[in-house]
Amino acid sequence: MAAAKGRASGPETMTDRFEITDLTSEAYWDRRPTEDEHRWLAAIAKLSPEPYVLNAQLEADHQPAIEPILTRDVDGWRANRYIGEIRHQGRTLVIKPRLDVETIMSWISTILNVQVLPRTAARSTGTTSAVTQLLAALWRASVLTAGQHALPRAGEKVSSHGLAVRGRLDVAATARRRATGHRELVSTRVVRTYDNAPARAVVLADRYFDQRLAGANWRGARLDEQLAALRTATGARPQIPTLHEIRTARYSPITIKWRRAAELSWRILNRDPLGVAADSESTHGILIDVAELWELFVLHCVGLSTDQVVRHGTTTRTAGHLARSAVDPHHTKGRLYPDVVVGEDPIMAVIDAKYKRLGGRKGVDREDLYQLHAYSSTFEAPVAALTYPAITDEIPPDEHFSPWQTSSGALSFLTLPTEKAACVAKLTQWIGLSHTSF
């Protein structure tokens, strides 16, 4: 899906919408930026992406890396790990995925083991932006995962007055009422209801997407059924809850995932990511961390390709250290977090996922090479690999000549298919060959 190089740049005028593609340098953009647009892109590059990144918390203890939205090198501007839309100074930057939307949706399905895109839904079209579709996919995956076992039912204390006790007698309230001449008893009971803060946030987010996605089939039958039950309790237009109400709502071990879904819904509603309610001079938008999705997709494919224990390396439980004090071993420097660790006592392999292109005149980035070598030596893994999405069928030289032998082990550079079955097959082959060779 390579973009055509050398396309006509068009007139040197500033438009209010500038579209680029991730994994693509400026030389391959549809048109070159004007001088005014260069200054505007430089202003966006200085923005912190954190306020605009919507992370569906696909891994509870995982904090993805934060990188600039744009960087500039000898090849010009380049988008980093995010896709999405940022409106700044009255103009909109659109970062489209180089891979098709259905591919990225399939990664989310693999990560969460839920069907993100209903079979009955229409595929992506030009009428609905890729960003809207992917945002809806993340939200849908979060809600489906939360609702695998139960809907967000919460207990609500209800008081009643009458000659019969319904639930528990409220002695103090009854005494006060009798003192005023009333004969009724006051009783309280806990009623289980879906009308609560998490449910209201989810219902409102569903309404948000329903207004922006064409067709009635984007939810799928299962989500339709869940939302119908919640809307019956909350109404179609409930009052938006506060983030405090969502976080302090009572959750059971079965319903705790509804907190994540509700928080994501709240962020969607309050940040107005697509800028419908924002004024022209404000900065707003939404960014989706595709590098994180690629990392988690690779992690799950590795788990399907081997019988060894597979752990997510980006947690404190699996961290290593580049150096340790000879005087006091408790003092360390350079904590290392590979994305994937295969095996345990001993570790068989470490893998780091890179959402970038492998190839070109520079080959593997020097920093990535040093990073992989550090992982290999620190974790004493006989094999280590950097994994990149396969953009074309061509095998880059760095992969063709893999593995590369070092003093501590063998390093490989792999382009992996972006479809689950093919990705698992290639990883199975690589792990199998690595174990028989070392």
Secondary structure, DSSP 8 states (H G I E B T S, - for coil): ----TT-----S---SEEEEETT-BGGGSSS---HHHHHHHHHHHTS-SGGGB----SSTT-------SEEEETTEEEE-SEEEEEEETTEEEEEE-SS-HHHHHHHHHHHHTS--S-TTS----TTS-HHHHHHHHHHHHHHHHHTTT----EEEEEEEEESS--SEE-HHHHHHHHHTT---EEEEEEEEES-SHHHHHHHHHHHHHHTTSSSS-SS-HHHHHHHHHHHHHH-SS-----HHHHHHS---TTTTHHHHHHHHHHHHHHH-TT-SS--TTS-EEEEEEHHHHHHHHHHHHHHHH-SS-EEESSSGGG-EEEEE-SS-TT-EEEEE--SEEEESSSEEEEEEE--S---TTT-S-HHHHHHHHHHHHHTT-SEEEEEEE--SS---HHHHT--EE-SS-EEEEEEE-SSHHHHHHHHHHHHHHHHHH-
